[in-house]
Amino acid sequence: MDEKTLLKYYNEFIIKQDYFECHEIMEDAWKSKTAFSKEDDEIFFIQLSTAEYHYRRNNVYGARKIYGRAVRRLGERPFDHWKYGLKSDIIPLVEARFSAVGTADFSPLHLPLTDAMLEALRLYAMPGCPAEEFSRFIRTIHKKDITLVQKHRLRDRSEIINVRNEKLRRKRSGDDET
């Protein structure tokens, strides 16, 4: 995964806290690879953003399910955290998050970014913001906007519905090609 994709992901995850968009960014990056599989590291980042999305919505079942998968995945396929701009192994952080779901109110997850990744994110997302102020800002931001919290329900789904209806129409008329 290239640094630009990672910066887009971290910008959405940390600053904008749009976990739905994080999922989209990482899924696009994953599927754009020549050969991709569910063993790829991008899957972990998709799980992380999906779990956060459910946790913020107070969907305890969904958050625990996805965080459980992420914990198992990291146990079975740990990755080099430095490669993704993380300064420490993320396994303890994800295990603690998994335990917190259902027992603690949601607050944004603070990823342990390396100083270099933090600076790259600042330059990418908020280049005019002084480094110290940026560090303070990302530790305190907590977005609760309903358009973020309920994004999957509020988005325009007309294209998805049209495709689904067309498939149903073809199936009923016997023209189903799939």
Residue, then its C-alpha position, 0 to 999 in steps of 0.5 A: m500500500d502506498e503512502k498516499t493511500l495510507l495518508k488518505y485513510y489516516n486523514e479519514f480515520i483520525i481527523k475526519q473520523d469518517y470510518f465509512e470512507c476509511h473502509e472505501i479507501m482501503e477496499d479500493a486500494w486492496k482491490s486495485k492490486t494485481a493479485f489480492s486476497k483476504e490475507d492482505d494487510e488492507i483487510f485489517f485496516i478495513q476491519l478496524s474502520t468497520a469496527e469503529y463505525h459500529y462501535r460509534r453507532n453503539n452497535v455492540y454486536g457488530a463492533r465486537k464481531i469485527y474487532g474479534r476478527a481483527v484480533r484473530r487476524l493479527g494473532e494469525r498474521p501479524f504485520d510490520h507496524w512500522k511499514y504502516g507508520l505505526k510506532s508500536d505493535i497494534i495488537p494490544l491496542v486492538e485487544a483493549r478496544f475489543s474488551a472496551v466495546g459494550t463496557a465503555d462509551f465510544s471515544p475515537l481510537h488513537l492510533p500510535l503513529t510514528d513521528a514521521m507519519l504524524e508529520a506527513l499526515r499534518l502536511y497532507a491534511m492541515p499544512g498550515c497548522p503548527a505541529e504542536e497544535f496539530s498533535r493536540f487537535i488530533r488527541t481531542i477531536h471527537k466528531k458526533d455528526i449524525t451524517l458520519v454516525q449514520k452514513h450507511r443509512l443516509r447515503d444515496r443508494s439509488e445506484i445500488i437499488n437500480v442495479r439490484n432491481e435490474k438483476l431482479r427484473r432479469k431473473r424474473s424474465g429469465d434473462d439472468e446472465t449471472 
